Amino acid sequence: MNKNDFMKQVSKFNMPDITEVKKTCNQQLNTDNKKQFSNIRFTRRAILTMIIICLCIMPVDSLAKNVIQHIKTILSSSEKVG
């Protein structure tokens, strides 16, 4: 098949213009990248929020354990005295 025959066969089909194809592909790539960056931002925010919550809860939990231990110590020492 020579070049002219090939071009005739291609022209028989309703082929889109190459500029339209490039434009469509670029638009799809841009929307996919925006979605991906949005997902990355959400994931980073979620992880940061969990870290902050854990850091806030852990000292309170530790403080609560210390207070309970202190109360138990006071109660046990007052039982021994009384």
PDB file with SEQRES, HELIX, SHEET and CRYST1 records, atoms N, CA, C and O in Angstrom:
SEQRES   1 A   82  MET ASN LYS ASN ASP PHE MET LYS GLN VAL SER LYS PHE          
SEQRES   2 A   82  ASN MET PRO ASP ILE THR GLU VAL LYS LYS THR CYS ASN          
SEQRES   3 A   82  GLN GLN LEU ASN THR ASP ASN LYS LYS GLN PHE SER ASN          
SEQRES   4 A   82  ILE ARG PHE THR ARG ARG ALA ILE LEU THR MET ILE ILE          
SEQRES   5 A   82  ILE CYS LEU CYS ILE MET PRO VAL ASP SER LEU ALA LYS          
SEQRES   6 A   82  ASN VAL ILE GLN HIS ILE LYS THR ILE LEU SER SER SER          
SEQRES   7 A   82  GLU LYS VAL GLY                                              
HELIX    1 AA1 LYS A    3  LYS A   12  1                                  10    
HELIX    2 AA2 ILE A   18  VAL A   81  1                                  64    
CRYST1    1.000    1.000    1.000  90.00  90.00  90.00 P 1           1          
ATOM      1  N   MET A   1       0.860  -1.167   0.000  1.00  0.00           N  
ATOM      2  CA  MET A   1       0.000   0.000   0.000  1.00  0.00           C  
ATOM      3  C   MET A   1       0.908   1.231   0.000  1.00  0.00           C  
ATOM      4  O   MET A   1       1.816   1.358   0.821  1.00  0.00           O  
ATOM      5  N   ASN A   2       0.642   2.105  -0.916  1.00  0.00           N  
ATOM      6  CA  ASN A   2       1.460   3.312  -0.969  1.00  0.00           C  
ATOM      7  C   ASN A   2       0.820   4.426  -0.141  1.00  0.00           C  
ATOM      8  O   ASN A   2      -0.242   4.249   0.456  1.00  0.00           O  
ATOM      9  N   LYS A   3       1.462   5.521  -0.122  1.00  0.00           N  
ATOM     10  CA  LYS A   3       1.030   6.641   0.717  1.00  0.00           C  
ATOM     11  C   LYS A   3      -0.332   7.179   0.288  1.00  0.00           C  
ATOM     12  O   LYS A   3      -1.169   7.480   1.139  1.00  0.00           O  
ATOM     13  N   ASN A   4      -0.564   7.303  -1.002  1.00  0.00           N  
ATOM     14  CA  ASN A   4      -1.837   7.845  -1.485  1.00  0.00           C  
ATOM     15  C   ASN A   4      -3.007   6.931  -1.138  1.00  0.00           C  
ATOM     16  O   ASN A   4      -4.064   7.403  -0.719  1.00  0.00           O  
ATOM     17  N   ASP A   5      -2.819   5.623  -1.313  1.00  0.00           N  
ATOM     18  CA  ASP A   5      -3.883   4.679  -0.954  1.00  0.00           C  
ATOM     19  C   ASP A   5      -4.196   4.736   0.536  1.00  0.00           C  
ATOM     20  O   ASP A   5      -5.353   4.690   0.953  1.00  0.00           O  
ATOM     21  N   PHE A   6      -3.147   4.837   1.310  1.00  0.00           N  
ATOM     22  CA  PHE A   6      -3.333   4.936   2.764  1.00  0.00           C  
ATOM     23  C   PHE A   6      -4.111   6.204   3.131  1.00  0.00           C  
ATOM     24  O   PHE A   6      -5.022   6.158   3.956  1.00  0.00           O  
ATOM     25  N   MET A   7      -3.754   7.316   2.525  1.00  0.00           N  
ATOM     26  CA  MET A   7      -4.430   8.581   2.818  1.00  0.00           C  
ATOM     27  C   MET A   7      -5.895   8.534   2.373  1.00  0.00           C  
ATOM     28  O   MET A   7      -6.754   9.118   3.033  1.00  0.00           O  
ATOM     29  N   LYS A   8      -6.188   7.854   1.273  1.00  0.00           N  
ATOM     30  CA  LYS A   8      -7.571   7.716   0.818  1.00  0.00           C  
ATOM     31  C   LYS A   8      -8.388   6.896   1.806  1.00  0.00           C  
ATOM     32  O   LYS A   8      -9.537   7.228   2.096  1.00  0.00           O  
ATOM     33  N   GLN A   9      -7.794   5.824   2.322  1.00  0.00           N  
ATOM     34  CA  GLN A   9      -8.506   5.009   3.304  1.00  0.00           C  
ATOM     35  C   GLN A   9      -8.756   5.781   4.592  1.00  0.00           C  
ATOM     36  O   GLN A   9      -9.819   5.663   5.202  1.00  0.00           O  
ATOM     37  N   VAL A  10      -7.781   6.560   4.994  1.00  0.00           N  
ATOM     38  CA  VAL A  10      -7.950   7.358   6.206  1.00  0.00           C  
ATOM     39  C   VAL A  10      -9.022   8.399   5.994  1.00  0.00           C  
ATOM     40  O   VAL A  10      -9.820   8.651   6.897  1.00  0.00           O  
ATOM     41  N   SER A  11      -9.064   9.018   4.815  1.00  0.00           N  
ATOM     42  CA  SER A  11     -10.053  10.059   4.560  1.00  0.00           C  
ATOM     43  C   SER A  11     -11.467   9.497   4.477  1.00  0.00           C  
ATOM     44  O   SER A  11     -12.430  10.236   4.683  1.00  0.00           O  
ATOM     45  N   LYS A  12     -11.616   8.202   4.178  1.00  0.00           N  
ATOM     46  CA  LYS A  12     -12.943   7.582   4.133  1.00  0.00           C  
ATOM     47  C   LYS A  12     -13.571   7.537   5.524  1.00  0.00           C  
ATOM     48  O   LYS A  12     -14.786   7.672   5.672  1.00  0.00           O  
ATOM     49  N   PHE A  13     -12.748   7.349   6.521  1.00  0.00           N  
ATOM     50  CA  PHE A  13     -13.249   7.306   7.891  1.00  0.00           C  
ATOM     51  C   PHE A  13     -13.364   8.725   8.430  1.00  0.00           C  
ATOM     52  O   PHE A  13     -12.651   9.630   7.997  1.00  0.00           O  
ATOM     53  N   ASN A  14     -14.249   8.897   9.356  1.00  0.00           N  
ATOM     54  CA  ASN A  14     -14.443  10.209   9.964  1.00  0.00           C  
ATOM     55  C   ASN A  14     -13.437  10.369  11.101  1.00  0.00           C  
ATOM     56  O   ASN A  14     -13.770  10.164  12.268  1.00  0.00           O  
ATOM     57  N   MET A  15     -12.245  10.725  10.760  1.00  0.00           N  
ATOM     58  CA  MET A  15     -11.166  10.859  11.730  1.00  0.00           C  
ATOM     59  C   MET A  15     -11.190  12.264  12.330  1.00  0.00           C  
ATOM     60  O   MET A  15     -11.362  13.237  11.596  1.00  0.00           O  
ATOM     61  N   PRO A  16     -11.023  12.389  13.633  1.00  0.00           N  
ATOM     62  CA  PRO A  16     -10.993  13.724  14.235  1.00  0.00           C  
ATOM     63  C   PRO A  16      -9.696  14.447  13.902  1.00  0.00           C  
ATOM     64  O   PRO A  16      -8.675  13.837  13.582  1.00  0.00           O  
ATOM     65  N   ASP A  17      -9.776  15.741  13.989  1.00  0.00           N  
ATOM     66  CA  ASP A  17      -8.601  16.565  13.737  1.00  0.00           C  
ATOM     67  C   ASP A  17      -7.597  16.365  14.875  1.00  0.00           C  
ATOM     68  O   ASP A  17      -7.985  16.224  16.035  1.00  0.00           O  
ATOM     69  N   ILE A  18      -6.323  16.353  14.539  1.00  0.00           N  
ATOM     70  CA  ILE A  18      -5.292  16.079  15.543  1.00  0.00           C  
ATOM     71  C   ILE A  18      -5.258  17.168  16.619  1.00  0.00           C  
ATOM     72  O   ILE A  18      -4.943  16.882  17.774  1.00  0.00           O  
ATOM     73  N   THR A  19      -5.573  18.395  16.257  1.00  0.00           N  
ATOM     74  CA  THR A  19      -5.571  19.470  17.262  1.00  0.00           C  
ATOM     75  C   THR A  19      -6.697  19.267  18.273  1.00  0.00           C  
ATOM     76  O   THR A  19      -6.539  19.561  19.458  1.00  0.00           O  
ATOM     77  N   GLU A  20      -7.840  18.759  17.791  1.00  0.00           N  
ATOM     78  CA  GLU A  20      -8.936  18.471  18.715  1.00  0.00           C  
ATOM     79  C   GLU A  20      -8.565  17.345  19.669  1.00  0.00           C  
ATOM     80  O   GLU A  20      -8.885  17.393  20.857  1.00  0.00           O  
ATOM     81  N   VAL A  21      -7.895  16.343  19.145  1.00  0.00           N  
ATOM     82  CA  VAL A  21      -7.475  15.220  19.976  1.00  0.00           C  
ATOM     83  C   VAL A  21      -6.488  15.690  21.041  1.00  0.00           C  
ATOM     84  O   VAL A  21      -6.607  15.306  22.205  1.00  0.00           O  
ATOM     85  N   LYS A  22      -5.526  16.505  20.661  1.00  0.00           N  
ATOM     86  CA  LYS A  22      -4.553  17.038  21.624  1.00  0.00           C  
ATOM     87  C   LYS A  22      -5.245  17.873  22.692  1.00  0.00           C  
ATOM     88  O   LYS A  22      -4.935  17.768  23.879  1.00  0.00           O  
ATOM     89  N   LYS A  23      -6.185  18.702  22.256  1.00  0.00           N  
ATOM     90  CA  LYS A  23      -6.898  19.574  23.187  1.00  0.00           C  
ATOM     91  C   LYS A  23      -7.693  18.747  24.203  1.00  0.00           C  
ATOM     92  O   LYS A  23      -7.674  19.032  25.400  1.00  0.00           O  
ATOM     93  N   THR A  24      -8.388  17.724  23.708  1.00  0.00           N  
ATOM     94  CA  THR A  24      -9.172  16.861  24.587  1.00  0.00           C  
ATOM     95  C   THR A  24      -8.277  16.111  25.574  1.00  0.00           C  
ATOM     96  O   THR A  24      -8.605  16.008  26.756  1.00  0.00           O  
ATOM     97  N   CYS A  25      -7.167  15.596  25.097  1.00  0.00           N  
ATOM     98  CA  CYS A  25      -6.235  14.867  25.968  1.00  0.00           C  
ATOM     99  C   CYS A  25      -5.669  15.786  27.048  1.00  0.00           C  
ATOM    100  O   CYS A  25      -5.576  15.394  28.211  1.00  0.00           O  
ATOM    101  N   ASN A  26      -5.294  16.995  26.669  1.00  0.00           N  
ATOM    102  CA  ASN A  26      -4.763  17.948  27.652  1.00  0.00           C  
ATOM    103  C   ASN A  26      -5.801  18.313  28.697  1.00  0.00           C  
ATOM    104  O   ASN A  26      -5.474  18.450  29.876  1.00  0.00           O  
ATOM    105  N   GLN A  27      -7.058  18.474  28.275  1.00  0.00           N  
ATOM    106  CA  GLN A  27      -8.115  18.780  29.243  1.00  0.00           C  
ATOM    107  C   GLN A  27      -8.314  17.634  30.221  1.00  0.00           C  
ATOM    108  O   GLN A  27      -8.480  17.857  31.420  1.00  0.00           O  
ATOM    109  N   GLN A  28      -8.296  16.414  29.713  1.00  0.00           N  
ATOM    110  CA  GLN A  28      -8.456  15.257  30.595  1.00  0.00           C  
ATOM    111  C   GLN A  28      -7.296  15.135  31.569  1.00  0.00           C  
ATOM    112  O   GLN A  28      -7.491  14.806  32.739  1.00  0.00           O  
ATOM    113  N   LEU A  29      -6.095  15.399  31.088  1.00  0.00           N  
ATOM    114  CA  LEU A  29      -4.932  15.336  31.974  1.00  0.00           C  
ATOM    115  C   LEU A  29      -5.016  16.400  33.061  1.00  0.00           C  
ATOM    116  O   LEU A  29      -4.684  16.134  34.216  1.00  0.00           O  
ATOM    117  N   ASN A  30      -5.453  17.589  32.703  1.00  0.00           N  
ATOM    118  CA  ASN A  30      -5.552  18.663  33.687  1.00  0.00           C  
ATOM    119  C   ASN A  30      -6.599  18.353  34.744  1.00  0.00           C  
ATOM    120  O   ASN A  30      -6.362  18.602  35.926  1.00  0.00           O  
ATOM    121  N   THR A  31      -7.747  17.818  34.355  1.00  0.00           N  
ATOM    122  CA  THR A  31      -8.763  17.500  35.353  1.00  0.00           C  
ATOM    123  C   THR A  31      -8.315  16.351  36.241  1.00  0.00           C  
ATOM    124  O   THR A  31      -8.593  16.357  37.440  1.00  0.00           O  
ATOM    125  N   ASP A  32      -7.622  15.358  35.673  1.00  0.00           N  
ATOM    126  CA  ASP A  32      -7.120  14.245  36.486  1.00  0.00           C  
ATOM    127  C   ASP A  32      -6.084  14.730  37.483  1.00  0.00           C  
ATOM    128  O   ASP A  32      -6.083  14.280  38.629  1.00  0.00           O  
ATOM    129  N   ASN A  33      -5.198  15.638  37.078  1.00  0.00           N  
ATOM    130  CA  ASN A  33      -4.184  16.167  37.989  1.00  0.00           C  
ATOM    131  C   ASN A  33      -4.824  16.975  39.103  1.00  0.00           C  
ATOM    132  O   ASN A  33      -4.377  16.903  40.248  1.00  0.00           O  
ATOM    133  N   LYS A  34      -5.867  17.746  38.793  1.00  0.00           N  
ATOM    134  CA  LYS A  34      -6.537  18.536  39.831  1.00  0.00           C  
ATOM    135  C   LYS A  34      -7.188  17.628  40.860  1.00  0.00           C  
ATOM    136  O   LYS A  34      -7.122  17.893  42.060  1.00  0.00           O  
ATOM    137  N   LYS A  35      -7.822  16.547  40.386  1.00  0.00           N  
ATOM    138  CA  LYS A  35      -8.442  15.602  41.313  1.00  0.00           C  
ATOM    139  C   LYS A  35      -7.391  14.938  42.186  1.00  0.00           C  
ATOM    140  O   LYS A  35      -7.599  14.744  43.384  1.00  0.00           O  
ATOM    141  N   GLN A  36      -6.266  14.591  41.585  1.00  0.00           N  
ATOM    142  CA  GLN A  36      -5.202  13.926  42.335  1.00  0.00           C  
ATOM    143  C   GLN A  36      -4.634  14.864  43.397  1.00  0.00           C  
ATOM    144  O   GLN A  36      -4.411  14.446  44.533  1.00  0.00           O  
ATOM    145  N   PHE A  37      -4.396  16.130  43.038  1.00  0.00           N  
ATOM    146  CA  PHE A  37      -3.878  17.078  44.015  1.00  0.00           C  
ATOM    147  C   PHE A  37      -4.899  17.341  45.114  1.00  0.00           C  
ATOM    148  O   PHE A  37      -4.531  17.524  46.275  1.00  0.00           O  
ATOM    149  N   SER A  38      -6.174  17.360  44.756  1.00  0.00           N  
ATOM    150  CA  SER A  38      -7.219  17.540  45.759  1.00  0.00           C  
ATOM    151  C   SER A  38      -7.220  16.376  46.735  1.00  0.00           C  
ATOM    152  O   SER A  38      -7.348  16.578  47.942  1.00  0.00           O  
ATOM    153  N   ASN A  39      -7.077  15.155  46.222  1.00  0.00           N  
ATOM    154  CA  ASN A  39      -7.028  13.978  47.098  1.00  0.00           C  
ATOM    155  C   ASN A  39      -5.803  14.005  48.000  1.00  0.00           C  
ATOM    156  O   ASN A  39      -5.882  13.625  49.168  1.00  0.00           O  
ATOM    157  N   ILE A  40      -4.677  14.451  47.469  1.00  0.00           N  
ATOM    158  CA  ILE A  40      -3.458  14.537  48.272  1.00  0.00           C  
ATOM    159  C   ILE A  40      -3.634  15.565  49.378  1.00  0.00           C  
ATOM    160  O   ILE A  40      -3.230  15.322  50.516  1.00  0.00           O  
ATOM    161  N   ARG A  41      -4.226  16.703  49.065  1.00  0.00           N  
ATOM    162  CA  ARG A  41      -4.463  17.737  50.090  1.00  0.00           C  
ATOM    163  C   ARG A  41      -5.379  17.211  51.188  1.00  0.00           C  
ATOM    164  O   ARG A  41      -5.119  17.419  52.373  1.00  0.00           O  
ATOM    165  N   PHE A  42      -6.456  16.526  50.788  1.00  0.00           N  
ATOM    166  CA  PHE A  42      -7.384  15.990  51.779  1.00  0.00           C  
ATOM    167  C   PHE A  42      -6.689  14.970  52.673  1.00  0.00           C  
ATOM    168  O   PHE A  42      -6.889  14.964  53.888  1.00  0.00           O  
ATOM    169  N   THR A  43      -5.878  14.117  52.077  1.00  0.00           N  
ATOM    170  CA  THR A  43      -5.167  13.102  52.852  1.00  0.00           C  
ATOM    171  C   THR A  43      -4.197  13.752  53.827  1.00  0.00           C  
ATOM    172  O   THR A  43      -4.108  13.339  54.983  1.00  0.00           O  
ATOM    173  N   ARG A  44      -3.481  14.752  53.377  1.00  0.00           N  
ATOM    174  CA  ARG A  44      -2.553  15.450  54.278  1.00  0.00           C  
ATOM    175  C   ARG A  44      -3.294  16.102  55.429  1.00  0.00           C  
ATOM    176  O   ARG A  44      -2.850  16.034  56.575  1.00  0.00           O  
ATOM    177  N   ARG A  45      -4.421  16.733  55.133  1.00  0.00           N  
ATOM    178  CA  ARG A  45      -5.198  17.370  56.213  1.00  0.00           C  
ATOM    179  C   ARG A  45      -5.729  16.343  57.201  1.00  0.00           C  
ATOM    180  O   ARG A  45      -5.720  16.572  58.410  1.00  0.00           O  
ATOM    181  N   ALA A  46      -6.192  15.211  56.683  1.00  0.00           N  
ATOM    182  CA  ALA A  46      -6.718  14.168  57.565  1.00  0.00           C  
ATOM    183  C   ALA A  46      -5.626  13.618  58.475  1.00  0.00           C  
ATOM    184  O   ALA A  46      -5.850  13.426  59.670  1.00  0.00           O  
ATOM    185  N   ILE A  47      -4.458  13.367  57.919  1.00  0.00           N  
ATOM    186  CA  ILE A  47      -3.342  12.845  58.717  1.00  0.00           C  
ATOM    187  C   ILE A  47      -2.916  13.868  59.763  1.00  0.00           C  
ATOM    188  O   ILE A  47      -2.676  13.514  60.918  1.00  0.00           O  
ATOM    189  N   LEU A  48      -2.822  15.129  59.368  1.00  0.00           N  
ATOM    190  CA  LEU A  48      -2.430  16.173  60.316  1.00  0.00           C  
ATOM    191  C   LEU A  48      -3.455  16.307  61.433  1.00  0.00           C  
ATOM    192  O   LEU A  48      -3.092  16.496  62.594  1.00  0.00           O  
ATOM    193  N   THR A  49      -4.725  16.211  61.088  1.00  0.00           N  
ATOM    194  CA  THR A  49      -5.776  16.287  62.105  1.00  0.00           C  
ATOM    195  C   THR A  49      -5.673  15.120  63.082  1.00  0.00           C  
ATOM    196  O   THR A  49      -5.816  15.313  64.290  1.00  0.00           O  
ATOM    197  N   MET A  50      -5.431  13.930  62.583  1.00  0.00           N  
ATOM    198  CA  MET A  50      -5.292  12.770  63.458  1.00  0.00           C  
ATOM    199  C   MET A  50      -4.088  12.903  64.381  1.00  0.00           C  
ATOM    200  O   MET A  50      -4.161  12.543  65.556  1.00  0.00           O  
ATOM    201  N   ILE A  51      -2.993  13.412  63.860  1.00  0.00           N  
ATOM    202  CA  ILE A  51      -1.797  13.608  64.688  1.00  0.00           C  
ATOM    203  C   ILE A  51      -2.084  14.609  65.788  1.00  0.00           C  
ATOM    204  O   ILE A  51      -1.721  14.388  66.943  1.00  0.00           O  
ATOM    205  N   ILE A  52      -2.734  15.709  65.440  1.00  0.00           N  
ATOM    206  CA  ILE A  52      -3.053  16.735  66.445  1.00  0.00           C  
ATOM    207  C   ILE A  52      -3.992  16.172  67.505  1.00  0.00           C  
ATOM    208  O   ILE A  52      -3.806  16.416  68.697  1.00  0.00           O  
ATOM    209  N   ILE A  53      -4.999  15.420  67.075  1.00  0.00           N  
ATOM    210  CA  ILE A  53      -5.936  14.835  68.047  1.00  0.00           C  
ATOM    211  C   ILE A  53      -5.207  13.857  68.964  1.00  0.00           C  
ATOM    212  O   ILE A  53      -5.430  13.860  70.175  1.00  0.00           O  
ATOM    213  N   CYS A  54      -4.347  13.028  68.400  1.00  0.00           N  
ATOM    214  CA  CYS A  54      -3.602  12.068  69.221  1.00  0.00           C  
ATOM    215  C   CYS A  54      -2.684  12.776  70.208  1.00  0.00           C  
ATOM    216  O   CYS A  54      -2.567  12.360  71.361  1.00  0.00           O  
ATOM    217  N   LEU A  55      -2.041  13.836  69.762  1.00  0.00           N  
ATOM    218  CA  LEU A  55      -1.158  14.575  70.662  1.00  0.00           C  
ATOM    219  C   LEU A  55      -1.938  15.272  71.761  1.00  0.00           C  
ATOM    220  O   LEU A  55      -1.429  15.441  72.869  1.00  0.00           O  
ATOM    221  N   CYS A  56      -3.167  15.679  71.469  1.00  0.00           N  
ATOM    222  CA  CYS A  56      -3.985  16.322  72.494  1.00  0.00           C  
ATOM    223  C   CYS A  56      -4.566  15.301  73.468  1.00  0.00           C  
ATOM    224  O   CYS A  56      -4.678  15.586  74.660  1.00  0.00           O  
ATOM    225  N   ILE A  57      -4.931  14.136  72.989  1.00  0.00           N  
ATOM    226  CA  ILE A  57      -5.561  13.130  73.845  1.00  0.00           C  
ATOM    227  C   ILE A  57      -4.537  12.399  74.698  1.00  0.00           C  
ATOM    228  O   ILE A  57      -4.812  12.096  75.860  1.00  0.00           O  
ATOM    229  N   MET A  58      -3.372  12.111  74.154  1.00  0.00           N  
ATOM    230  CA  MET A  58      -2.374  11.331  74.895  1.00  0.00           C  
ATOM    231  C   MET A  58      -1.955  11.998  76.199  1.00  0.00           C  
ATOM    232  O   MET A  58      -1.899  11.313  77.220  1.00  0.00           O  
ATOM    233  N   PRO A  59      -1.656  13.303  76.222  1.00  0.00           N  
ATOM    234  CA  PRO A  59      -1.312  13.904  77.517  1.00  0.00           C  
ATOM    235  C   PRO A  59      -2.468  13.876  78.502  1.00  0.00           C  
ATOM    236  O   PRO A  59      -2.248  13.702  79.700  1.00  0.00           O  
ATOM    237  N   VAL A  60      -3.691  14.044  78.026  1.00  0.00           N  
ATOM    238  CA  VAL A  60      -4.854  14.000  78.910  1.00  0.00           C  
ATOM    239  C   VAL A  60      -5.011  12.601  79.470  1.00  0.00           C  
ATOM    240  O   VAL A  60      -5.287  12.430  80.658  1.00  0.00           O  
ATOM    241  N   ASP A  61      -4.837  11.601  78.621  1.00  0.00           N  
ATOM    242  CA  ASP A  61      -4.937  10.214  79.059  1.00  0.00           C  
ATOM    243  C   ASP A  61      -3.844   9.913  80.081  1.00  0.00           C  
ATOM    244  O   ASP A  61      -4.100   9.274  81.102  1.00  0.00           O  
ATOM    245  N   SER A  62      -2.647  10.368  79.806  1.00  0.00           N  
ATOM    246  CA  SER A  62      -1.542  10.153  80.733  1.00  0.00           C  
ATOM    247  C   SER A  62      -1.794  10.879  82.049  1.00  0.00           C  
ATOM    248  O   SER A  62      -1.526  10.335  83.120  1.00  0.00           O  
ATOM    249  N   LEU A  63      -2.305  12.097  81.973  1.00  0.00           N  
ATOM    250  CA  LEU A  63      -2.617  12.863  83.183  1.00  0.00           C  
ATOM    251  C   LEU A  63      -3.704  12.160  83.982  1.00  0.00           C  
ATOM    252  O   LEU A  63      -3.637  12.092  85.210  1.00  0.00           O  
ATOM    253  N   ALA A  64      -4.709  11.635  83.280  1.00  0.00           N  
ATOM    254  CA  ALA A  64      -5.797  10.925  83.971  1.00  0.00           C  
ATOM    255  C   ALA A  64      -5.259   9.688  84.680  1.00  0.00           C  
ATOM    256  O   ALA A  64      -5.643   9.407  85.815  1.00  0.00           O  
ATOM    257  N   LYS A  65      -4.374   8.950  84.020  1.00  0.00           N  
ATOM    258  CA  LYS A  65      -3.787   7.776  84.661  1.00  0.00           C  
ATOM    259  C   LYS A  65      -2.990   8.165  85.894  1.00  0.00           C  
ATOM    260  O   LYS A  65      -3.052   7.479  86.915  1.00  0.00           O  
ATOM    261  N   ASN A  66      -2.250   9.248  85.811  1.00  0.00           N  
ATOM    262  CA  ASN A  66      -1.466   9.703  86.961  1.00  0.00           C  
ATOM    263  C   ASN A  66      -2.369  10.131  88.106  1.00  0.00           C  
ATOM    264  O   ASN A  66      -2.079   9.845  89.268  1.00  0.00           O  
ATOM    265  N   VAL A  67      -3.461  10.813  87.786  1.00  0.00           N  
ATOM    266  CA  VAL A  67      -4.392  11.252  88.836  1.00  0.00           C  
ATOM    267  C   VAL A  67      -5.046  10.047  89.489  1.00  0.00           C  
ATOM    268  O   VAL A  67      -5.166   9.998  90.713  1.00  0.00           O  
ATOM    269  N   ILE A  68      -5.468   9.082  88.697  1.00  0.00           N  
ATOM    270  CA  ILE A  68      -6.088   7.870  89.265  1.00  0.00           C  
ATOM    271  C   ILE A  68      -5.093   7.114  90.137  1.00  0.00           C  
ATOM    272  O   ILE A  68      -5.446   6.640  91.216  1.00  0.00           O  
ATOM    273  N   GLN A  69      -3.861   7.000  89.677  1.00  0.00           N  
ATOM    274  CA  GLN A  69      -2.832   6.325  90.469  1.00  0.00           C  
ATOM    275  C   GLN A  69      -2.586   7.078  91.775  1.00  0.00           C  
ATOM    276  O   GLN A  69      -2.410   6.465  92.828  1.00  0.00           O  
ATOM    277  N   HIS A  70      -2.575   8.397  91.701  1.00  0.00           N  
ATOM    278  CA  HIS A  70      -2.364   9.211  92.906  1.00  0.00           C  
ATOM    279  C   HIS A  70      -3.525   9.023  93.884  1.00  0.00           C  
ATOM    280  O   HIS A  70      -3.308   8.904  95.090  1.00  0.00           O  
ATOM    281  N   ILE A  71      -4.757   8.996  93.367  1.00  0.00           N  
ATOM    282  CA  ILE A  71      -5.922   8.793  94.237  1.00  0.00           C  
ATOM    283  C   ILE A  71      -5.871   7.409  94.878  1.00  0.00           C  
ATOM    284  O   ILE A  71      -6.158   7.266  96.066  1.00  0.00           O  
ATOM    285  N   LYS A  72      -5.510   6.398  94.106  1.00  0.00           N  
ATOM    286  CA  LYS A  72      -5.396   5.047  94.673  1.00  0.00           C  
ATOM    287  C   LYS A  72      -4.334   4.998  95.762  1.00  0.00           C  
ATOM    288  O   LYS A  72      -4.507   4.342  96.790  1.00  0.00           O  
ATOM    289  N   THR A  73      -3.229   5.703  95.519  1.00  0.00           N  
ATOM    290  CA  THR A  73      -2.166   5.723  96.514  1.00  0.00           C  
ATOM    291  C   THR A  73      -2.646   6.405  97.796  1.00  0.00           C  
ATOM    292  O   THR A  73      -2.371   5.928  98.897  1.00  0.00           O  
ATOM    293  N   ILE A  74      -3.348   7.498  97.654  1.00  0.00           N  
ATOM    294  CA  ILE A  74      -3.877   8.230  98.836  1.00  0.00           C  
ATOM    295  C   ILE A  74      -4.876   7.341  99.571  1.00  0.00           C  
ATOM    296  O   ILE A  74      -4.817   7.238 100.796  1.00  0.00           O  
ATOM    297  N   LEU A  75      -5.781   6.703  98.854  1.00  0.00           N  
ATOM    298  CA  LEU A  75      -6.779   5.862  99.495  1.00  0.00           C  
ATOM    299  C   LEU A  75      -6.146   4.663 100.195  1.00  0.00           C  
ATOM    300  O   LEU A  75      -6.546   4.306 101.303  1.00  0.00           O  
ATOM    301  N   SER A  76      -5.169   4.047  99.556  1.00  0.00           N  
ATOM    302  CA  SER A  76      -4.528   2.902 100.174  1.00  0.00           C  
ATOM    303  C   SER A  76      -3.716   3.323 101.399  1.00  0.00           C  
ATOM    304  O   SER A  76      -3.656   2.588 102.384  1.00  0.00           O  
ATOM    305  N   SER A  77      -3.100   4.487 101.344  1.00  0.00           N  
ATOM    306  CA  SER A  77      -2.320   4.934 102.515  1.00  0.00           C  
ATOM    307  C   SER A  77      -3.239   5.349 103.647  1.00  0.00           C  
ATOM    308  O   SER A  77      -2.898   5.168 104.816  1.00  0.00           O  
ATOM    309  N   SER A  78      -4.427   5.915 103.314  1.00  0.00           N  
ATOM    310  CA  SER A  78      -5.356   6.303 104.399  1.00  0.00           C  
ATOM    311  C   SER A  78      -5.995   5.078 105.019  1.00  0.00           C  
ATOM    312  O   SER A  78      -6.344   5.109 106.199  1.00  0.00           O  
ATOM    313  N   GLU A  79      -6.163   3.993 104.266  1.00  0.00           N  
ATOM    314  CA  GLU A  79      -6.712   2.767 104.837  1.00  0.00           C  
ATOM    315  C   GLU A  79      -5.710   2.145 105.808  1.00  0.00           C  
ATOM    316  O   GLU A  79      -6.094   1.588 106.837  1.00  0.00           O  
ATOM    317  N   LYS A  80      -4.416   2.245 105.471  1.00  0.00           N  
ATOM    318  CA  LYS A  80      -3.402   1.682 106.347  1.00  0.00           C  
ATOM    319  C   LYS A  80      -3.329   2.467 107.648  1.00  0.00           C  
ATOM    320  O   LYS A  80      -3.122   1.891 108.716  1.00  0.00           O  
ATOM    321  N   VAL A  81      -3.500   3.787 107.558  1.00  0.00           N  
ATOM    322  CA  VAL A  81      -3.400   4.629 108.743  1.00  0.00           C  
ATOM    323  C   VAL A  81      -4.627   4.447 109.620  1.00  0.00           C  
ATOM    324  O   VAL A  81      -4.498   4.333 110.839  1.00  0.00           O  
ATOM    325  N   GLY A  82      -5.794   4.416 109.037  1.00  0.00           N  
ATOM    326  CA  GLY A  82      -7.036   4.384 109.799  1.00  0.00           C  
ATOM    327  C   GLY A  82      -7.475   3.063 110.164  1.00  0.00           C  
ATOM    328  O   GLY A  82      -8.513   2.914 110.810  1.00  0.00           O  
TER     329      GLY A  82                                                      
END                                                                             
